[in-house]
Amino acid sequence: MLNKSAQAYTKTRTADAYGGRSHTLTADGNTFACCLQLARANDIIARGAQGVALTHRMYCLPRTLGIGQVVEIDSMQYEVVFANDVQGREKVMQVDLRRIEGGGS
């Protein structure tokens, strides 16, 4: 059941007035429906063995989402760490996310 609304953003690095770098987020299209769940322990362990931090898993209709993009759901921000069209059938997309601490509106 796709019971949440999400917005995807692309993270862009920009230079500030002092030569430092900061990040800005640019919205990628319209909001989309999704289902958000806490990641299961065995998925967290499996991704951790690959060097990837995982906290949540999102399901949605297939769309373009890439590693490093940011997804905002319920005013919380998550970084995309893996995205996969489940079984290659273009019906359900599984997206592994890492919650961004302090990220959100």
Secondary structure by P-SEA (a helix, b strand, c coil): cccbbbbbbbbbbbbccccbbbbbbbbccbbbbbccccccaaaaaaaaaacccccbbbbcccccccccbbbbcccbbbbbcccccccccccbbbbbbbbcccccc
